[in-house]
């Protein structure tokens, strides 16, 4: 799931909705230099603070393009 303009650090430890789906924010991801090696490009630094949030699915549902991320 790719989002834009959402401060992911605010979702750590929070339940939130995207479409009909309820997610629980886990830990923030951090990029590693291995990505630089396998892509042969310097992408790790570009992804710092942008590499995502691990989540658990509390209740599955439909997610559509344009659905907002909202706290439950």
C-alpha positions, 0 to 999 in steps of 0.5 A: 500500500503506497500513501502520500502525505501521511505522517507514518510515525503518528500511526505507530501503535495506533489502529487506523482505517484505510477504506474498509480495512482496519490496520494496526501500525507496528514499527517504522521500517528503515532502509538498508544498504543492501538495497544499494547493492542489489539495485546498483544505485544509491537509493538508501539515503533517498528512502530515509524516513520514507521507507514505510510502516509495518502493519497488522491487519485487524480486519480485512476489507476493500481498499480503493485508490484515493481512500484516506488514512484515518484514525479509528 
